[in-house]
Amino acid sequence: MTASIKKGTAALPARAVQRYIGILMTWALFLAVMFYASAQAQVNVELRGSGSANKFPIVVANFEGPNGAEIANIIRADLTRSGQFEVKSTGNLTLGASGAPDWAAISEAGATSIAYGTVNGNSVDYRLADAAQQAQLDAQNISEAQMRRLAHRVADAIYEKTTGVRGIFATRIAYTTGRQLVVADADGENQRVVASSSSSLISPAWSPDGTRLAYVSFEGGKPIVYVQNLSTGARTVAANFKGNNSAPAWSPNGSQLAVALSQGGISQIYLVGAGGGTGQQRLTNSAEIDTEPFFFPNGSGIVFTSDRGGSAQVYRTGLGGGAASRLTFSGSQNVSPKISPDGSKLVYSSLRGGSYVIAISSLGSGSDQVLTSGGNDLSPSFAPNGMQVLYAAGGGLGLVNADGSFQASIPSSGNVTGAAWGPFTK
């Protein structure tokens, strides 16, 4: 359900919003929230790959039964968007689950495998077969009430069987567009506005179970952190302390949020209850701005952005306080840090050569790699399998593989100011 925020609520003037963001993040990470889209223009999907090298060549036949061709098209798009498959064509081939693949045609098309199946109402009998061995690799009956989600789950099955990594096509994403919070499928389709306001909404963050979203709203005359239930639309105030409340990040067990509070005069990181209340625990203690926390998957500590060293850089600290250690050294500014689901990598927005790009670092070796070259790439978020990164790309949504081998644009509505990839839900 959608949370509609009353227009009568005091709205923070646009100039004050800009002043707050400039003070809280001197590196101007979120200045894009000042530009509101007057129309809902959809961004066309644009794929920017690295050729067919090291990709799995596959044929996806049109499935037999109602909507079989449409389901196959969604599967093809999903696999292509992963950057790990090259979808081959054998013409307008339709093949049901009980059919026999034409192995010669598959090999002639340059594919090593074929996916096919039969649609029966809200379920699909799907098959995956190997062309070289002429043998079945996988057979499942997959059920979903919604057709697009059904197709995404079949694509997930193909992806996992082929790569050994769980697929993310049936997951969801969230993003803010000025005064709206939008939830969509991972491919950008099925867009749904879940919150709208007369003032800015920024910093979406998914709960670990995917049932709630935390975000920041300026509707009360200052930034306040809210948590919204996506099933009911009900929302609660998670942080409304003196000063500014911003940059929510969920603890791995979903019971707490790390937030940036300026109640002492300058932004520092605190722990608060996800359900609200007055309790808080201070995690950082510096004379400079600390903001944008994000938890390690095991809950042992956080990474965050701070300008304590003279410029915005990424640091880490434990939950018990103590000294923070710096993690980023390339780039004049590094902001919006996120840890990969396995805890081994750090992704962030890096200011290099006058432009913000998405960069990734190994937490083991410290080596870093620039993944994008868009010029205004902000708010990165790992896919729940760690293989791709979603980000705000110059007002739209961008996607890049974590190894930099593939990029794509994702359909979105409005001027995207922040993005978050949701978790696996089952």
N, C-alpha and C positions, 0 to 999 in steps of 0.2 A: 504494500500500500504506500501511497504518497503522503509525506508530511508537508502540508501547506502552511507556510509561516505567514501570519497575519500581516497585512500591509500597514496596519496601524502601529505595529511595533516600531520603536525608535530605531531608525537606520543610521548607521555611521556614515557621515558625509564622505563622498568619494575622496576628497583631499585628505581626510583623516585616515582613511584606509591606506592610502599610499604612504602617508607619513609613518604609520605603524609598521608597515612592511619594510620601509626603508630603514627604520630604527632597528627592528628585530633581526633583519637579515640585510646587512649592509651590502651584500653582494647582489641584492635585487632579484632573488630567485623567483619571487612570486608577483612581480609587477604586472604580469599578464592578467591578473584578476581584475585589473582596472578596465579592461577592454571587453565589453559585453557584445555578444553576437545578436544582431537584430533579426536574423533569420536562421532557420535550422537547415543549413546546407550540408549535405552528406559528402564525405570525402571518398573519392574512388580508390579502390584497392590498387596499389602499385607495388609490384614485386621487383626487388633489386637483388638478384642472387649472384652466385659466383660460378655459373655454368653448371654442367651436369656432373662434374667430377665428384666422386665420393657420395653421390646420391643413390638411393635405392630405386631402380627403374621398375615401375609397377603399372599394370593395367587395372583399371577399375571399371568393370562392365556395368551397364545399366541394370539395376536390379529388376527382377520380375515382380509384377504386381502393382497396385495403386501407388502413385508417386515414386515409383522405382527409379525413374530417370532423374528426378529432382534430388532424391536421397543420394544417388551416385554422384551428382554434381557437387553437393555439399561435401561429400567425402573427398572428392578430388581436390576441392579448394582447400580443405583442411590439411591434407597431406602436403600439397604444394606450399602452403603457408608455413609449414614446419621448417622448410629449407633443407629437409633431409630426404625428400622423395622427388623423383622425376616421373610425373604421370605420363604414360605413353598411351597412344590411341590405336585402336584396331577398328576404327569406324564406329558406326552406331550399334555396337554389340550389346545385346541383352542376354543375360544368362542367369537362370534361377539356381537355387541351392542344389537341386537334384540334377542339374545339367553337367555335361562333360566339357571341360575347357578345350579349345583348339590350341594345343601346345605349339604347333608349327607357327600359327598366326601370332601367338604371344612372343615367341622367340624372334620372329621376323620383325615385330614392332620394337625389339630391343629391350623387352622387359624380362625380368627374372621371376616375377610373381604376378598373380592375378587375384583380385577380390571380386566376389560376386555373391548373389543371394536372392532371397524371395521375401517380399513384404506381405505380411498377414496382419492387416489392421494396424495395431499399435506395436507390432513386433517385427523383427527381421531375423530370418534364418540366414546367417552370413557364413561364408567360406573364404579361406585364404589358402592358396595353393602355390607350390614351388614349381616353376617351369622346367628347371634342369632335372629335378628328381621326378617330375610329373606325379607329385604326391601332395596330399592335403597337409597344411601346416596348422590350421586352426578352424574350428567349427563352433559357433555359439548361437544361441537364441537370445536376442537382446530386445527388451521391452521398454518403451517410454511413451507417455501420453502425448508428448509434443513431437512433431515430425522432425524439426531441426535438431532437437536434442537427441532423438533417436539416431540420426545420421552422425552426429558428433560422437556418440558412444561407439558406433561401429568404427569410425575413424580412430578413436582411441584404442580399440582392440587391435586394429591393423598396426598402428604405430608401436604399441607395446610388444606385440609378437615379433615385429621386424627388428626393433632397436633394443629391446630389453629394458626400455625406460617407460614409465607410465605416461600415457597421453594426457594432454591438457585441453583438448578441444571441447569437452563438455563443461569446462569451468566457466566462471563469469569474471567480468572486469567491472570496475567502477571508475568514473571520472567526473570532474567538476567543469562546468562551463559558465563561469561567472556567477550566476544566481541559481543554478540548478545542479543537482546531483543525479547522475545517470548511471544505471546498471544495465549491462548488455552481455550477450554471449561473448565468448573469447574472440570470435571473428567479427565483433562489432555489430552484429545483427540483434534483433529483438530488443531494441533500445527501450528503456523504461525510465521515466523521470520518477525518482523516489523521494525527492525533496526539492522544494522551490522556495525562494525567499525574495524579499524586497532588497536584500543586501547580499554581499559576497558570501559564497560558500567555497571553502578550499580544504586541502589536506585530507582527502578520503583515505580511510584505513579499514581493511576488513578484519573482523574478528576471526580467530583461528578456526571456528566451526562454520564460518560463512553465513551465519544467521543475522549478523549485525554489522553496521558500518559506523565508525566514528568519523567525525568531520568537524571543521571549524566554521562557525557562522558569526557574522558581524551584526546580526539583527538587533542585538541589545545595546548598541552604541559602542561595543568593543568586541574583540574576538573571544568567543566562548566555545568550549568543546562539548559537543553533543554525541550521544550514542543512540542510533535508531535501529529498531527491530524491523527487518525487511518484510516479515510476514504480516505484521499488524500495522506498521507505519508509526507505531508509538515511539516516542523518543524521550530520553532523559538527559538532564544536564550532568555531565561527568566532571567538568572543571569550570567553575565560575568564581575564581578567587580574585582578590584585588589585583588590578593591572590586567595585563594581557594573558590569555590562555590559548595555547596553540600547539600545533605539530603532534597530534596524538599517535601513539604506537602501542599495539596490543602486546601484553605479556603472552608467552606461549600457551599458558593455561586459560587465557581469556578472562581472568579475574581482575586484572589491573591494566592501567594505561600509563605509559611514560609520556609526560607532557612537558612543554616549555611554559613556565610561569614567570612573570616579571613582578611578582608581588613584593619583592625586596628591592625593586628599582631597576634591575637588569635581568634579562632572561636567563634562567637556569633550569636544569632538568629535575623533575620530581616524579615520584610514583603516586598515583591516586587510584581509588577504586573505580572500576568500569561502571559501577552502578551509581556513582556519585557519592556525596557525603563530604565531610570536612577533613577526613584523614589524609595525610600526605607524608611522603618520605623524600627528603632531598638527596639526589644522586650526584650532582656536581656542585662545585663551589669555587667559582673563579671570579675575577674582576671584569671579565669580558663576556660577550654574548655566547651562551650555550643553547642550542636549539636542535630540532630535527632528530630526536632519538629514534633508535630502532633496535629491537632485541636480537641477541643471538638465539638461534633456534633452541638451544638447550637451557635458556634462561639464565645463563651464568653472568651476563652483563649486557651492555648496550654499546652501540656506536652512536656518535652524534656529531653535529657540526659546531665548530667554535672558531672565533677569531682571536683567541687568547694568544696566538703566536704572531699576530699582526695582520693575518689574512684568514679568510674562511677556509678551514681545513677539517678533515675528518679525524676524530679521536675515538678511543675506546676506554671504557672503565667498567669495573665490577659493580654489582648492586650494593656492595658494602661500603661504597665510597672509596677514598684513597686517590692516589695519583692517576691521572689519565695519560695514555700514551698516544702519540700521533701516528696515524696510519697512511696518510697521503703526502707525497712530496713533489709529484709532477703536477704542473698546472698552477696558475697563479691563484685560483680559488677552486675548492672542491666541496660540493654541497649535496644535500639530499641523499645520504648514504643508506643502502639496504644490503642486508646479508643474504647470501644464497641459502636455500632450504637445507643444504647439507653443512652449512657453516664454514665453507672453505673459501668463498669469494666475497668480494665487496664490489658493489656497483654504485656509481655516483655520477652526478653532473659536474663536469670539469671545465673550467674556463681556460681555453688554450688559444692563443693567437687572436684574442678578442671575441671568441665565439664559445658558447656553451655546447659541449659534446657529451655523449655518454661514454664513460670509461669504466673499466673493470680491473680489479687487482686481485692477485692471489694473496690470501692472508697468511699463507705459509712462506712463500718466497718474497713477497712484496712486489713482484713484477707487475707492471700494469700495461693495459692495451686500450687504445681508443677504439670504440665500436662504431661510432657514427660521425658524420661530418655536417650535420644539418644546420648548425649555427645558433639554434635556440632550443636545444634539446634538454628538457628538464624532467624532474619527478620520475626517475626510473623505478621499476618494480619487477622483481623476478616472477616468472611463471612458477607454479608450485612444484614443478619437476626440475627447476633450475636451468632449463635448456634455452629459454628465451627471456627477453626483457621488454616490457611495455614501457612507454614513456610519452610525455607530452612533447610533440614535435611541431614547434612553430604554429600553435593553434589547433593542430590536429592530433591524431594518435599515431605513434610510430612503434614498430616492432623490430627487434634485432636479435639474432642468435647470440648466445653468450660467448661464442668464439669469434663473432664478427663476420661469419661466413655468409650471412643472409640478412636482408632488410626488407621490410614491407610497410606500407601505410594501411591503417585499419579504418574502416568507416566510422565516423563519429558525427555528432550533431553539435553545432555551436562552436565556440572558441574554447578549446580544452586548456585548462590551467593546472590540472593535476590528475594523476592516474594511479590506479592500484589494481593489481591482479589478485583475484580471489583464490581461496584455498581449494584443495580437493574436498568434496563434500561427501563422497561415498566410494 
